[in-house]
Amino acid sequence: MLSTCGMCPELHLGVGGIHVLLSSHALLVLAGVLLGGWVAAQHPRVPLGVGLATIAGVTVGGIGGARILYVLQRGGSLLGGDGGMASFGGIALGIVTTLVCARLAGVRTGDLFDAVGPAFLIAFGCGRLGCLLAGCCAGSVTNLPWAVVFPGLGPEPRHPLQLYSALFDFGLAGWAVGRGGPAGMVAVRCAAGLGFGRVGLEWLRDPSATDLLGASGVTFPQVCGLLLGLAACWLGRELGRKPMLASSS
């Protein structure tokens, strides 16, 4: 059984006579953004500057959207120190940001989404690894041999759900890129996989780390994931019939 004793929510560094405290989660998010930017830069039909500018915009918009949705759900201040985020708020604002960037840059919308989709998943996965180090977004109780103990939630071993999510995001990004298809289909696969995958992974999440909808046992992220997955499937079908939907016009 794994233990949080080896985890590191904060890095303590000594620089000369100065003590520097760094958040492991923030560092992994930064690493994810940089790696995602590199992934987006590889798209052959998206100019380098447009891809990187869009990643920067999606990063700002995604973090802002995630914080806004969290505050709407649980209250508090947008600039509060609890650091809470609701990922589907970030996904929604990231989609809007990408649409705006495509229009402003005059590039085909489907191509830009194909560049951003896998990059977002890579950054998202890195952020999940940061959650593992920080001990947040924990899974439900389990006796599996790779279970992790989060002291803040008690002595019970739990699913390392953050690790499951990160591996899923990385695998989905690779699978989506490798399948080909008309412009926009890579992004469609990313969105559908992320949505439906979240529906499944939420069943392994600790109830205190999510938002249940009444006594149904269904969570708000599951509803959002289902809607995202269904919308992506519909769009994928339409792109297969009318590839010009992926244009910027």
Disulfide bonds with the S-S distance in Angstrom:
none
